[in-house]
């Protein structure tokens, strides 16, 4: 989908993730929030993000009350409620590719707290 080889994707992901984690470890101007944190408990992820940005926490900001997909028709999921899963990885990767990806990125994924998917 991104016109990247699996090897190139792994290289980019590994490098950029390590850059972000290294920076976050030594600086206070980067706040990392995982997709899983944001979708699993939106208020719990959003409150510290607001504090980091020195903005007031407004619970209503978590939900689009007047969705208008025509305003920016990039992804229909941007206009609905927050959900934990919008896509299935198997629609984009074979089991073999997923196993290779997880093997190559396992250490970095573990640093981010990602559990490996079960691949048949």
Biopython code that builds the backbone (N, CA, C, O; Angstrom):
import numpy as np
from Bio.PDB.StructureBuilder import StructureBuilder

atoms = [
    (1, "UNK", "N", (0.809, -1.212, 0.000)),
    (1, "UNK", "CA", (0.000, 0.000, 0.000)),
    (1, "UNK", "C", (0.845, 1.265, 0.000)),
    (1, "UNK", "O", (0.437, 2.282, -0.562)),
    (2, "UNK", "N", (1.974, 1.216, 0.601)),
    (2, "UNK", "CA", (2.840, 2.396, 0.657)),
    (2, "UNK", "C", (3.965, 2.295, -0.358)),
    (2, "UNK", "O", (4.865, 3.134, -0.382)),
    (3, "UNK", "N", (3.913, 1.272, -1.191)),
    (3, "UNK", "CA", (4.935, 1.053, -2.205)),
    (3, "UNK", "C", (6.328, 0.953, -1.590)),
    (3, "UNK", "O", (7.307, 1.453, -2.144)),
    (4, "UNK", "N", (6.394, 0.298, -0.437)),
    (4, "UNK", "CA", (7.659, 0.027, 0.228)),
    (4, "UNK", "C", (7.845, -1.478, 0.294)),
    (4, "UNK", "O", (6.882, -2.226, 0.459)),
    (5, "UNK", "N", (9.070, -1.909, 0.165)),
    (5, "UNK", "CA", (9.330, -3.319, 0.417)),
    (5, "UNK", "C", (9.251, -3.546, 1.921)),
    (5, "UNK", "O", (9.354, -2.608, 2.711)),
    (6, "UNK", "N", (9.071, -4.782, 2.297)),
    (6, "UNK", "CA", (9.018, -5.122, 3.716)),
    (6, "UNK", "C", (10.322, -4.722, 4.402)),
    (6, "UNK", "O", (10.313, -4.190, 5.512)),
    (7, "UNK", "N", (11.434, -4.981, 3.735)),
    (7, "UNK", "CA", (12.743, -4.630, 4.301)),
    (7, "UNK", "C", (12.864, -3.116, 4.506)),
    (7, "UNK", "O", (13.359, -2.667, 5.541)),
    (8, "UNK", "N", (12.419, -2.339, 3.534)),
    (8, "UNK", "CA", (12.503, -0.870, 3.635)),
    (8, "UNK", "C", (11.580, -0.365, 4.748)),
    (8, "UNK", "O", (11.966, 0.507, 5.527)),
    (9, "UNK", "N", (10.368, -0.910, 4.823)),
    (9, "UNK", "CA", (9.458, -0.515, 5.895)),
    (9, "UNK", "C", (10.083, -0.774, 7.255)),
    (9, "UNK", "O", (10.065, 0.094, 8.128)),
    (10, "UNK", "N", (10.641, -1.980, 7.437)),
    (10, "UNK", "CA", (11.253, -2.338, 8.723)),
    (10, "UNK", "C", (12.397, -1.393, 9.057)),
    (10, "UNK", "O", (12.545, -0.969, 10.203)),
    (11, "UNK", "N", (13.198, -1.066, 8.067)),
    (11, "UNK", "CA", (14.331, -0.158, 8.282)),
    (11, "UNK", "C", (13.846, 1.222, 8.725)),
    (11, "UNK", "O", (14.366, 1.789, 9.686)),
    (12, "UNK", "N", (12.859, 1.752, 8.027)),
    (12, "UNK", "CA", (12.326, 3.075, 8.365)),
    (12, "UNK", "C", (11.674, 3.052, 9.753)),
    (12, "UNK", "O", (11.923, 3.935, 10.574)),
    (13, "UNK", "N", (10.851, 2.053, 10.007)),
    (13, "UNK", "CA", (10.147, 1.949, 11.284)),
    (13, "UNK", "C", (11.138, 1.840, 12.443)),
    (13, "UNK", "O", (11.015, 2.544, 13.445)),
    (14, "UNK", "N", (12.101, 0.967, 12.298)),
    (14, "UNK", "CA", (13.098, 0.752, 13.355)),
    (14, "UNK", "C", (13.859, 2.050, 13.624)),
    (14, "UNK", "O", (14.004, 2.461, 14.775)),
    (15, "UNK", "N", (14.338, 2.687, 12.570)),
    (15, "UNK", "CA", (15.148, 3.891, 12.718)),
    (15, "UNK", "C", (14.344, 5.039, 13.338)),
    (15, "UNK", "O", (14.797, 5.676, 14.289)),
    (16, "UNK", "N", (13.181, 5.290, 12.810)),
    (16, "UNK", "CA", (12.402, 6.435, 13.290)),
    (16, "UNK", "C", (11.838, 6.205, 14.684)),
    (16, "UNK", "O", (11.729, 7.144, 15.473)),
    (17, "UNK", "N", (11.483, 4.978, 14.989)),
    (17, "UNK", "CA", (10.993, 4.681, 16.338)),
    (17, "UNK", "C", (12.107, 4.868, 17.353)),
    (17, "UNK", "O", (11.893, 5.438, 18.423)),
    (18, "UNK", "N", (13.283, 4.393, 17.019)),
    (18, "UNK", "CA", (14.408, 4.579, 17.951)),
    (18, "UNK", "C", (14.752, 6.062, 18.120)),
    (18, "UNK", "O", (15.065, 6.502, 19.226)),
    (19, "UNK", "N", (14.694, 6.830, 17.033)),
    (19, "UNK", "CA", (14.927, 8.273, 17.150)),
    (19, "UNK", "C", (13.923, 8.906, 18.109)),
    (19, "UNK", "O", (14.304, 9.682, 18.986)),
    (20, "UNK", "N", (12.650, 8.579, 17.945)),
    (20, "UNK", "CA", (11.611, 9.155, 18.805)),
    (20, "UNK", "C", (11.803, 8.733, 20.256)),
    (20, "UNK", "O", (11.716, 9.568, 21.157)),
    (21, "UNK", "N", (12.061, 7.458, 20.493)),
    (21, "UNK", "CA", (12.238, 6.978, 21.867)),
    (21, "UNK", "C", (13.481, 7.569, 22.511)),
    (21, "UNK", "O", (13.451, 7.952, 23.681)),
    (22, "UNK", "N", (14.571, 7.648, 21.761)),
    (22, "UNK", "CA", (15.802, 8.253, 22.297)),
    (22, "UNK", "C", (15.572, 9.723, 22.638)),
    (22, "UNK", "O", (16.012, 10.201, 23.684)),
    (23, "UNK", "N", (14.881, 10.433, 21.751)),
    (23, "UNK", "CA", (14.610, 11.846, 22.002)),
    (23, "UNK", "C", (13.720, 12.006, 23.234)),
    (23, "UNK", "O", (14.006, 12.823, 24.109)),
    (24, "UNK", "N", (12.659, 11.239, 23.298)),
    (24, "UNK", "CA", (11.727, 11.341, 24.419)),
    (24, "UNK", "C", (12.412, 11.034, 25.746)),
    (24, "UNK", "O", (12.054, 11.599, 26.780)),
    (25, "UNK", "N", (13.388, 10.148, 25.716)),
    (25, "UNK", "CA", (14.104, 9.771, 26.937)),
    (25, "UNK", "C", (14.946, 10.911, 27.485)),
    (25, "UNK", "O", (15.148, 10.997, 28.696)),
    (26, "UNK", "N", (15.440, 11.786, 26.623)),
    (26, "UNK", "CA", (16.338, 12.842, 27.087)),
    (26, "UNK", "C", (15.788, 14.246, 26.991)),
    (26, "UNK", "O", (16.481, 15.203, 27.336)),
    (27, "UNK", "N", (14.562, 14.391, 26.532)),
    (27, "UNK", "CA", (13.987, 15.727, 26.331)),
    (27, "UNK", "C", (12.549, 15.749, 26.847)),
    (27, "UNK", "O", (11.889, 14.716, 26.956)),
    (28, "UNK", "N", (12.095, 16.943, 27.156)),
    (28, "UNK", "CA", (10.727, 17.056, 27.658)),
    (28, "UNK", "C", (9.785, 17.718, 26.656)),
    (28, "UNK", "O", (8.694, 18.156, 27.019)),
    (29, "UNK", "N", (10.212, 17.790, 25.385)),
    (29, "UNK", "CA", (9.364, 18.440, 24.384)),
    (29, "UNK", "C", (8.750, 17.451, 23.385)),
    (29, "UNK", "O", (8.381, 17.830, 22.273)),
    (30, "UNK", "N", (8.648, 16.200, 23.785)),
    (30, "UNK", "CA", (7.987, 15.189, 22.968)),
    (30, "UNK", "C", (7.149, 14.310, 23.882)),
    (30, "UNK", "O", (7.638, 13.765, 24.872)),
    (31, "UNK", "N", (5.891, 14.188, 23.533)),
    (31, "UNK", "CA", (4.956, 13.359, 24.312)),
    (31, "UNK", "C", (4.451, 12.255, 23.399)),
    (31, "UNK", "O", (3.759, 12.533, 22.419)),
    (32, "UNK", "N", (4.779, 11.029, 23.699)),
    (32, "UNK", "CA", (4.359, 9.900, 22.871)),
    (32, "UNK", "C", (3.052, 9.315, 23.391)),
    (32, "UNK", "O", (2.892, 9.074, 24.587)),
    (33, "UNK", "N", (2.130, 9.095, 22.474)),
    (33, "UNK", "CA", (0.849, 8.463, 22.789)),
    (33, "UNK", "C", (0.633, 7.391, 21.743)),
    (33, "UNK", "O", (0.642, 7.674, 20.545)),
    (34, "UNK", "N", (0.440, 6.176, 22.186)),
    (34, "UNK", "CA", (0.210, 5.103, 21.213)),
    (34, "UNK", "C", (-1.245, 5.104, 20.764)),
    (34, "UNK", "O", (-2.135, 5.599, 21.456)),
    (35, "UNK", "N", (-1.450, 4.544, 19.607)),
    (35, "UNK", "CA", (-2.802, 4.382, 19.087)),
    (35, "UNK", "C", (-3.644, 3.562, 20.063)),
    (35, "UNK", "O", (-4.816, 3.858, 20.298)),
    (36, "UNK", "N", (-3.025, 2.533, 20.620)),
    (36, "UNK", "CA", (-3.731, 1.660, 21.560)),
    (36, "UNK", "C", (-4.144, 2.417, 22.822)),
    (36, "UNK", "O", (-5.235, 2.197, 23.347)),
    (37, "UNK", "N", (-3.276, 3.308, 23.313)),
    (37, "UNK", "CA", (-3.629, 4.117, 24.485)),
    (37, "UNK", "C", (-4.793, 5.046, 24.150)),
    (37, "UNK", "O", (-5.757, 5.152, 24.908)),
    (38, "UNK", "N", (-4.688, 5.706, 23.017)),
    (38, "UNK", "CA", (-5.714, 6.680, 22.640)),
    (38, "UNK", "C", (-7.063, 6.026, 22.391)),
    (38, "UNK", "O", (-8.095, 6.570, 22.785)),
    (39, "UNK", "N", (-7.069, 4.866, 21.743)),
    (39, "UNK", "CA", (-8.348, 4.227, 21.439)),
    (39, "UNK", "C", (-8.854, 3.373, 22.601)),
    (39, "UNK", "O", (-10.060, 3.161, 22.730)),
    (40, "UNK", "N", (-7.951, 2.884, 23.441)),
    (40, "UNK", "CA", (-8.351, 2.035, 24.556)),
    (40, "UNK", "C", (-9.006, 2.804, 25.684)),
    (40, "UNK", "O", (-9.963, 2.326, 26.294)),
    (41, "UNK", "N", (-8.499, 3.983, 25.962)),
    (41, "UNK", "CA", (-9.062, 4.821, 27.017)),
    (41, "UNK", "C", (-8.811, 6.277, 26.629)),
    (41, "UNK", "O", (-7.899, 6.913, 27.156)),
    (42, "UNK", "N", (-9.617, 6.804, 25.709)),
    (42, "UNK", "CA", (-9.369, 8.153, 25.194)),
    (42, "UNK", "C", (-9.190, 9.225, 26.262)),
    (42, "UNK", "O", (-8.235, 9.997, 26.170)),
    (43, "UNK", "N", (-10.058, 9.315, 27.271)),
    (43, "UNK", "CA", (-9.836, 10.371, 28.273)),
    (43, "UNK", "C", (-8.497, 10.233, 29.003)),
    (43, "UNK", "O", (-7.829, 11.233, 29.267)),
    (44, "UNK", "N", (-8.106, 9.001, 29.328)),
    (44, "UNK", "CA", (-6.852, 8.787, 30.056)),
    (44, "UNK", "C", (-5.644, 9.155, 29.207)),
    (44, "UNK", "O", (-4.618, 9.561, 29.752)),
    (45, "UNK", "N", (-5.738, 9.025, 27.889)),
    (45, "UNK", "CA", (-4.627, 9.401, 27.011)),
    (45, "UNK", "C", (-4.664, 10.894, 26.684)),
    (45, "UNK", "O", (-3.624, 11.534, 26.533)),
    (46, "UNK", "N", (-5.872, 11.435, 26.579)),
    (46, "UNK", "CA", (-6.031, 12.827, 26.162)),
    (46, "UNK", "C", (-5.696, 13.818, 27.267)),
    (46, "UNK", "O", (-5.148, 14.887, 27.000)),
    (47, "UNK", "N", (-6.021, 13.469, 28.501)),
    (47, "UNK", "CA", (-5.770, 14.383, 29.629)),
    (47, "UNK", "C", (-4.275, 14.732, 29.765)),
    (47, "UNK", "O", (-3.947, 15.916, 29.847)),
    (48, "UNK", "N", (-3.357, 13.744, 29.792)),
    (48, "UNK", "CA", (-1.940, 14.103, 29.879)),
    (48, "UNK", "C", (-1.416, 14.799, 28.616)),
    (48, "UNK", "O", (-0.466, 15.578, 28.685)),
    (49, "UNK", "N", (-2.033, 14.519, 27.473)),
    (49, "UNK", "CA", (-1.636, 15.224, 26.254)),
    (49, "UNK", "C", (-1.987, 16.706, 26.372)),
    (49, "UNK", "O", (-1.190, 17.569, 26.007)),
    (50, "UNK", "N", (-3.176, 16.993, 26.878)),
    (50, "UNK", "CA", (-3.563, 18.390, 27.096)),
    (50, "UNK", "C", (-2.618, 19.075, 28.077)),
    (50, "UNK", "O", (-2.207, 20.216, 27.865)),
    (51, "UNK", "N", (-2.279, 18.372, 29.147)),
    (51, "UNK", "CA", (-1.348, 18.939, 30.136)),
    (51, "UNK", "C", (0.009, 19.221, 29.488)),
    (51, "UNK", "O", (0.611, 20.268, 29.724)),
    (52, "UNK", "N", (0.483, 18.282, 28.673)),
    (52, "UNK", "CA", (1.760, 18.471, 27.983)),
    (52, "UNK", "C", (1.716, 19.711, 27.088)),
    (52, "UNK", "O", (2.685, 20.467, 27.018)),
    (53, "UNK", "N", (0.597, 19.913, 26.412)),
    (53, "UNK", "CA", (0.443, 21.062, 25.512)),
    (53, "UNK", "C", (0.054, 22.338, 26.245)),
    (53, "UNK", "O", (-0.082, 23.401, 25.638)),
    (54, "UNK", "N", (-0.125, 22.222, 27.560)),
    (54, "UNK", "CA", (-0.551, 23.337, 28.394)),
    (54, "UNK", "C", (-1.875, 23.927, 27.899)),
    (54, "UNK", "O", (-2.064, 25.141, 27.813)),
    (55, "UNK", "N", (-2.772, 22.999, 27.582)),
    (55, "UNK", "CA", (-4.119, 23.355, 27.142)),
    (55, "UNK", "C", (-5.114, 22.750, 28.129)),
    (55, "UNK", "O", (-4.841, 21.708, 28.725)),
    (56, "UNK", "N", (-6.244, 23.387, 28.300)),
    (56, "UNK", "CA", (-7.234, 22.813, 29.220)),
    (56, "UNK", "C", (-7.796, 21.517, 28.657)),
    (56, "UNK", "O", (-7.958, 21.367, 27.446)),
    (57, "UNK", "N", (-8.087, 20.596, 29.547)),
    (57, "UNK", "CA", (-8.732, 19.354, 29.154)),
    (57, "UNK", "C", (-10.217, 19.629, 28.948)),
    (57, "UNK", "O", (-10.906, 20.099, 29.853)),
    (58, "UNK", "N", (-10.692, 19.334, 27.757)),
    (58, "UNK", "CA", (-12.104, 19.509, 27.440)),
    (58, "UNK", "C", (-12.591, 18.172, 26.903)),
    (58, "UNK", "O", (-12.272, 17.796, 25.775)),
    (59, "UNK", "N", (-13.352, 17.465, 27.699)),
    (59, "UNK", "CA", (-13.796, 16.117, 27.326)),
    (59, "UNK", "C", (-14.533, 16.098, 26.003)),
    (59, "UNK", "O", (-14.442, 15.122, 25.258)),
    (60, "UNK", "N", (-15.264, 17.161, 25.699)),
    (60, "UNK", "CA", (-16.037, 17.218, 24.463)),
    (60, "UNK", "C", (-15.144, 17.197, 23.218)),
    (60, "UNK", "O", (-15.619, 16.898, 22.122)),
    (61, "UNK", "N", (-13.875, 17.507, 23.378)),
    (61, "UNK", "CA", (-12.957, 17.507, 22.231)),
    (61, "UNK", "C", (-12.674, 16.094, 21.729)),
    (61, "UNK", "O", (-12.136, 15.931, 20.634)),
    (62, "UNK", "N", (-13.020, 15.087, 22.494)),
    (62, "UNK", "CA", (-12.787, 13.704, 22.098)),
    (62, "UNK", "C", (-13.807, 13.183, 21.090)),
    (62, "UNK", "O", (-13.607, 12.129, 20.487)),
    (63, "UNK", "N", (-14.885, 13.912, 20.914)),
    (63, "UNK", "CA", (-15.942, 13.448, 20.014)),
    (63, "UNK", "C", (-16.356, 14.563, 19.067)),
    (63, "UNK", "O", (-16.592, 15.696, 19.486)),
    (64, "UNK", "N", (-16.441, 14.229, 17.788)),
    (64, "UNK", "CA", (-16.908, 15.186, 16.787)),
    (64, "UNK", "C", (-18.431, 15.222, 16.837)),
    (64, "UNK", "O", (-19.089, 14.249, 16.468)),
    (65, "UNK", "N", (-18.991, 16.334, 17.290)),
    (65, "UNK", "CA", (-20.440, 16.426, 17.457)),
    (65, "UNK", "C", (-21.165, 16.813, 16.169)),
    (65, "UNK", "O", (-22.368, 16.589, 16.039)),
    (66, "UNK", "N", (-20.443, 17.385, 15.234)),
    (66, "UNK", "CA", (-21.047, 17.773, 13.953)),
    (66, "UNK", "C", (-20.158, 17.278, 12.818)),
    (66, "UNK", "O", (-19.543, 18.078, 12.114)),
    (67, "UNK", "N", (-20.091, 15.956, 12.639)),
    (67, "UNK", "CA", (-19.179, 15.429, 11.622)),
    (67, "UNK", "C", (-19.539, 15.923, 10.215)),
    (67, "UNK", "O", (-20.707, 15.991, 9.831)),
    (68, "UNK", "N", (-18.505, 16.259, 9.480)),
    (68, "UNK", "CA", (-18.683, 16.701, 8.101)),
    (68, "UNK", "C", (-17.580, 16.068, 7.263)),
    (68, "UNK", "O", (-16.535, 16.681, 7.047)),
    (69, "UNK", "N", (-17.806, 14.845, 6.789)),
    (69, "UNK", "CA", (-16.778, 14.151, 6.020)),
    (69, "UNK", "C", (-16.359, 14.886, 4.751)),
    (69, "UNK", "O", (-15.268, 14.649, 4.232)),
    (70, "UNK", "N", (-17.209, 15.770, 4.248)),
    (70, "UNK", "CA", (-16.845, 16.518, 3.039)),
    (70, "UNK", "C", (-15.790, 17.587, 3.315)),
    (70, "UNK", "O", (-15.113, 18.061, 2.402)),
    (71, "UNK", "N", (-15.664, 17.957, 4.587)),
    (71, "UNK", "CA", (-14.678, 18.981, 4.949)),
    (71, "UNK", "C", (-13.259, 18.496, 4.669)),
    (71, "UNK", "O", (-12.408, 19.265, 4.224)),
    (72, "UNK", "N", (-13.012, 17.216, 4.934)),
    (72, "UNK", "CA", (-11.691, 16.622, 4.676)),
    (72, "UNK", "C", (-11.905, 15.133, 4.466)),
    (72, "UNK", "O", (-11.783, 14.353, 5.410)),
    (73, "UNK", "N", (-12.223, 14.730, 3.247)),
    (73, "UNK", "CA", (-12.630, 13.342, 2.993)),
    (73, "UNK", "C", (-11.472, 12.354, 2.866)),
    (73, "UNK", "O", (-11.436, 11.554, 1.932)),
    (74, "UNK", "N", (-10.542, 12.408, 3.788)),
    (74, "UNK", "CA", (-9.373, 11.537, 3.722)),
    (74, "UNK", "C", (-9.702, 10.137, 4.210)),
    (74, "UNK", "O", (-9.356, 9.154, 3.554)),
    (75, "UNK", "N", (-10.358, 10.037, 5.340)),
    (75, "UNK", "CA", (-10.630, 8.743, 5.952)),
    (75, "UNK", "C", (-11.938, 8.851, 6.720)),
    (75, "UNK", "O", (-12.074, 9.689, 7.612)),
    (76, "UNK", "N", (-12.895, 8.005, 6.374)),
    (76, "UNK", "CA", (-14.205, 8.068, 7.031)),
    (76, "UNK", "C", (-14.113, 7.849, 8.534)),
    (76, "UNK", "O", (-15.005, 8.275, 9.267)),
    (77, "UNK", "N", (-13.057, 7.195, 9.010)),
    (77, "UNK", "CA", (-12.922, 6.929, 10.443)),
    (77, "UNK", "C", (-12.620, 8.194, 11.247)),
    (77, "UNK", "O", (-12.791, 8.206, 12.466)),
    (78, "UNK", "N", (-12.180, 9.243, 10.584)),
    (78, "UNK", "CA", (-11.895, 10.485, 11.291)),
    (78, "UNK", "C", (-13.168, 11.176, 11.776)),
    (78, "UNK", "O", (-13.115, 12.050, 12.642)),
    (79, "UNK", "N", (-14.300, 10.784, 11.219)),
    (79, "UNK", "CA", (-15.538, 11.478, 11.537)),
    (79, "UNK", "C", (-16.463, 10.662, 12.426)),
    (79, "UNK", "O", (-17.540, 11.135, 12.788)),
    (80, "UNK", "N", (-16.078, 9.481, 12.773)),
    (80, "UNK", "CA", (-16.905, 8.665, 13.657)),
    (80, "UNK", "C", (-16.345, 8.678, 15.065)),
    (80, "UNK", "O", (-15.440, 9.450, 15.382)),
    (81, "UNK", "N", (-16.885, 7.831, 15.891)),
    (81, "UNK", "CA", (-16.379, 7.703, 17.250)),
    (81, "UNK", "C", (-15.016, 7.019, 17.257)),
    (81, "UNK", "O", (-14.606, 6.417, 16.265)),
    (82, "UNK", "N", (-14.332, 7.118, 18.365)),
    (82, "UNK", "CA", (-13.025, 6.474, 18.511)),
    (82, "UNK", "C", (-13.249, 4.980, 18.707)),
    (82, "UNK", "O", (-13.976, 4.557, 19.606)),
    (83, "UNK", "N", (-12.616, 4.198, 17.855)),
    (83, "UNK", "CA", (-12.727, 2.742, 17.934)),
    (83, "UNK", "C", (-11.323, 2.151, 17.992)),
    (83, "UNK", "O", (-10.363, 2.756, 17.514)),
    (84, "UNK", "N", (-11.214, 0.974, 18.578)),
    (84, "UNK", "CA", (-9.897, 0.366, 18.744)),
    (84, "UNK", "C", (-9.341, -0.213, 17.464)),
    (84, "UNK", "O", (-8.123, -0.314, 17.314)),
    (85, "UNK", "N", (-10.200, -0.595, 16.538)),
    (85, "UNK", "CA", (-9.682, -1.213, 15.325)),
    (85, "UNK", "C", (-10.530, -0.772, 14.137)),
    (85, "UNK", "O", (-11.756, -0.883, 14.155)),
    (86, "UNK", "N", (-9.858, -0.271, 13.110)),
    (86, "UNK", "CA", (-10.561, 0.152, 11.901)),
    (86, "UNK", "C", (-10.223, -0.733, 10.706)),
    (86, "UNK", "O", (-10.951, -0.747, 9.714)),
    (87, "UNK", "N", (-9.130, -1.465, 10.802)),
    (87, "UNK", "CA", (-8.674, -2.293, 9.688)),
    (87, "UNK", "C", (-8.147, -3.616, 10.216)),
    (87, "UNK", "O", (-7.842, -3.751, 11.401)),
    (88, "UNK", "N", (-8.045, -4.575, 9.335)),
    (88, "UNK", "CA", (-7.450, -5.869, 9.655)),
    (88, "UNK", "C", (-6.088, -5.951, 8.981)),
    (88, "UNK", "O", (-5.982, -5.716, 7.777)),
    (89, "UNK", "N", (-5.053, -6.278, 9.729)),
    (89, "UNK", "CA", (-3.712, -6.329, 9.130)),
    (89, "UNK", "C", (-3.635, -7.365, 8.027)),
    (89, "UNK", "O", (-2.848, -7.219, 7.091)),
    (90, "UNK", "N", (-4.431, -8.394, 8.123)),
    (90, "UNK", "CA", (-4.400, -9.449, 7.098)),
    (90, "UNK", "C", (-4.874, -8.946, 5.728)),
    (90, "UNK", "O", (-4.650, -9.607, 4.714)),
    (91, "UNK", "N", (-5.521, -7.792, 5.699)),
    (91, "UNK", "CA", (-5.901, -7.202, 4.415)),
    (91, "UNK", "C", (-4.701, -6.563, 3.716)),
    (91, "UNK", "O", (-4.786, -6.203, 2.542)),
    (92, "UNK", "N", (-3.599, -6.424, 4.424)),
    (92, "UNK", "CA", (-2.434, -5.733, 3.883)),
    (92, "UNK", "C", (-1.173, -6.595, 3.853)),
    (92, "UNK", "O", (-0.256, -6.330, 3.075)),
    (93, "UNK", "N", (-1.125, -7.620, 4.693)),
    (93, "UNK", "CA", (0.060, -8.480, 4.806)),
    (93, "UNK", "C", (-0.346, -9.939, 4.808)),
    (93, "UNK", "O", (-1.403, -10.306, 5.321)),
    (94, "UNK", "N", (0.499, -10.755, 4.233)),
    (94, "UNK", "CA", (0.297, -12.201, 4.368)),
    (94, "UNK", "C", (0.812, -12.627, 5.739)),
    (94, "UNK", "O", (1.527, -11.874, 6.400)),
    (95, "UNK", "N", (0.447, -13.830, 6.162)),
    (95, "UNK", "CA", (0.962, -14.351, 7.426)),
    (95, "UNK", "C", (2.486, -14.423, 7.398)),
    (95, "UNK", "O", (3.140, -14.141, 8.402)),
    (96, "UNK", "N", (3.045, -14.794, 6.267)),
    (96, "UNK", "CA", (4.507, -14.886, 6.131)),
    (96, "UNK", "C", (5.147, -13.511, 6.303)),
    (96, "UNK", "O", (6.132, -13.366, 7.027)),
    (97, "UNK", "N", (4.585, -12.504, 5.635)),
    (97, "UNK", "CA", (5.123, -11.144, 5.764)),
    (97, "UNK", "C", (4.989, -10.638, 7.201)),
    (97, "UNK", "O", (5.900, -9.996, 7.722)),
    (98, "UNK", "N", (3.858, -10.926, 7.835)),
    (98, "UNK", "CA", (3.658, -10.489, 9.215)),
    (98, "UNK", "C", (4.666, -11.144, 10.148)),
    (98, "UNK", "O", (5.174, -10.499, 11.065)),
    (99, "UNK", "N", (4.955, -12.414, 9.923)),
    (99, "UNK", "CA", (5.934, -13.110, 10.762)),
    (99, "UNK", "C", (7.323, -12.497, 10.578)),
    (99, "UNK", "O", (8.051, -12.305, 11.552)),
    (100, "UNK", "N", (7.685, -12.195, 9.349)),
    (100, "UNK", "CA", (8.987, -11.567, 9.077)),
    (100, "UNK", "C", (9.039, -10.183, 9.724)),
    (100, "UNK", "O", (10.027, -9.828, 10.365)),
    (101, "UNK", "N", (7.988, -9.421, 9.553)),
    (101, "UNK", "CA", (7.936, -8.076, 10.126)),
    (101, "UNK", "C", (8.099, -8.123, 11.639)),
    (101, "UNK", "O", (8.877, -7.358, 12.208)),
    (102, "UNK", "N", (7.371, -9.014, 12.284)),
    (102, "UNK", "CA", (7.445, -9.110, 13.745)),
    (102, "UNK", "C", (8.805, -9.616, 14.210)),
    (102, "UNK", "O", (9.292, -9.204, 15.263)),
    (103, "UNK", "N", (9.415, -10.495, 13.447)),
    (103, "UNK", "CA", (10.751, -10.971, 13.813)),
    (103, "UNK", "C", (11.760, -9.832, 13.726)),
    (103, "UNK", "O", (12.595, -9.667, 14.615)),
    (104, "UNK", "N", (11.682, -9.058, 12.670)),
    (104, "UNK", "CA", (12.653, -7.971, 12.463)),
    (104, "UNK", "C", (12.410, -6.787, 13.382)),
    (104, "UNK", "O", (13.352, -6.104, 13.783)),
    (105, "UNK", "N", (11.152, -6.544, 13.716)),
    (105, "UNK", "CA", (10.819, -5.373, 14.527)),
    (105, "UNK", "C", (10.468, -5.708, 15.966)),
    (105, "UNK", "O", (10.107, -4.817, 16.736)),
    (106, "UNK", "N", (10.567, -6.980, 16.342)),
    (106, "UNK", "CA", (10.195, -7.405, 17.679)),
    (106, "UNK", "C", (10.786, -6.578, 18.807)),
    (106, "UNK", "O", (10.047, -6.140, 19.689)),
    (107, "UNK", "N", (12.113, -6.345, 18.809)),
    (107, "UNK", "CA", (12.696, -5.566, 19.904)),
    (107, "UNK", "C", (12.156, -4.134, 19.991)),
    (107, "UNK", "O", (11.906, -3.623, 21.083)),
    (108, "UNK", "N", (11.981, -3.501, 18.845)),
    (108, "UNK", "CA", (11.461, -2.132, 18.844)),
    (108, "UNK", "C", (9.995, -2.123, 19.249)),
    (108, "UNK", "O", (9.557, -1.255, 20.004)),
    (109, "UNK", "N", (9.241, -3.087, 18.746)),
    (109, "UNK", "CA", (7.826, -3.170, 19.108)),
    (109, "UNK", "C", (7.671, -3.408, 20.611)),
    (109, "UNK", "O", (6.751, -2.874, 21.231)),
    (110, "UNK", "N", (8.560, -4.203, 21.193)),
    (110, "UNK", "CA", (8.510, -4.460, 22.638)),
    (110, "UNK", "C", (8.769, -3.177, 23.427)),
    (110, "UNK", "O", (8.145, -2.951, 24.464)),
    (111, "UNK", "N", (9.683, -2.339, 22.943)),
    (111, "UNK", "CA", (9.950, -1.062, 23.607)),
    (111, "UNK", "C", (8.705, -0.179, 23.646)),
    (111, "UNK", "O", (8.515, 0.607, 24.574)),
    (112, "UNK", "N", (7.870, -0.319, 22.632)),
    (112, "UNK", "CA", (6.631, 0.455, 22.560)),
    (112, "UNK", "C", (5.476, -0.218, 23.295)),
    (112, "UNK", "O", (4.382, 0.338, 23.384)),
    (113, "UNK", "N", (5.725, -1.418, 23.822)),
    (113, "UNK", "CA", (4.695, -2.141, 24.549)),
    (113, "UNK", "C", (3.755, -2.933, 23.659)),
    (113, "UNK", "O", (2.688, -3.352, 24.109)),
    (114, "UNK", "N", (4.130, -3.144, 22.405)),
    (114, "UNK", "CA", (3.284, -3.913, 21.486)),
    (114, "UNK", "C", (3.494, -5.406, 21.682)),
    (114, "UNK", "O", (4.622, -5.898, 21.682)),
    (115, "UNK", "N", (2.411, -6.097, 21.845)),
    (115, "UNK", "CA", (2.438, -7.557, 21.894)),
    (115, "UNK", "C", (2.382, -8.058, 20.451)),
    (115, "UNK", "O", (1.681, -7.483, 19.619)),
    (116, "UNK", "N", (3.117, -9.126, 20.158)),
    (116, "UNK", "CA", (3.042, -9.656, 18.789)),
    (116, "UNK", "C", (1.659, -10.255, 18.492)),
    (116, "UNK", "O", (0.992, -10.802, 19.369)),
    (117, "UNK", "N", (1.264, -10.130, 17.237)),
    (117, "UNK", "CA", (0.032, -10.769, 16.774)),
    (117, "UNK", "C", (0.302, -12.248, 16.583)),
    (117, "UNK", "O", (1.423, -12.647, 16.267)),
    (118, "UNK", "N", (-0.719, -13.056, 16.775)),
    (118, "UNK", "CA", (-0.605, -14.476, 16.480)),
    (118, "UNK", "C", (-0.711, -14.656, 14.987)),
    (118, "UNK", "O", (-1.701, -14.263, 14.368)),
    (119, "UNK", "N", (0.317, -15.254, 14.410)),
    (119, "UNK", "CA", (0.358, -15.491, 12.976)),
    (119, "UNK", "C", (0.304, -16.990, 12.773)),
    (119, "UNK", "O", (1.059, -17.733, 13.399)),
    (120, "UNK", "N", (-0.581, -17.436, 11.902)),
    (120, "UNK", "CA", (-0.714, -18.884, 11.698)),
    (120, "UNK", "C", (0.420, -19.457, 10.889)),
    (120, "UNK", "O", (0.449, -20.661, 10.634)),
]
sb = StructureBuilder()
sb.init_structure("model")
sb.init_model(0)
sb.init_chain("A")
sb.init_seg("    ")
for serial, (resi, resn, name, xyz) in enumerate(atoms, 1):
    if name == "N":
        sb.init_residue(resn, " ", resi, " ")
    sb.init_atom(name, np.array(xyz, "f"), 0.0, 1.0, " ", f" {name:<3s}", serial, name[0])
structure = sb.get_structure()
